[in-house]
Amino acid sequence: MLLVVTYSQAARTSLRNVCRTHEETIVRRFGRAALLEETEHGAFLALRLCEKHADDVQIERTEPFNEFRDVPDGVRAAAEAYENRANTNTAYAKFVVDTPHPSASELKQREL
């Protein structure tokens, strides 16, 4: 998919108009940003916005996130266990003590 992010009111207005006019190519809209299908039409629409608004539009190619392919089992297990903890007020740093789950600092240092 193509992620289009706008940084000015004029660019946001143009993005809104593109989204309304070409709904079949828009995957999802997020106010200042939108996901477009990765087709030539999606690229055309994104580049049109970039041409019209120059530095006020950023285009990025995205890749869908597959939690089963991209994330180690231990991280998924930690997220599941933390979400199902007995006391919802327990911070992750306290929750993880004496468990096999990675610490917050370990999670922050590891690349996916």
Secondary structure, 3 states (H helix, E strand, C coil): CEEEEECCHHHHHHHHHHHHHCCCCEEEECCCEEEECCCHHHHHHHHHHHHHHHHHEEEEECCCCCHHHHCCHHHHHHHHHHHCCCCCCCCHHHHCCCCCCCCHHHHHHCCC
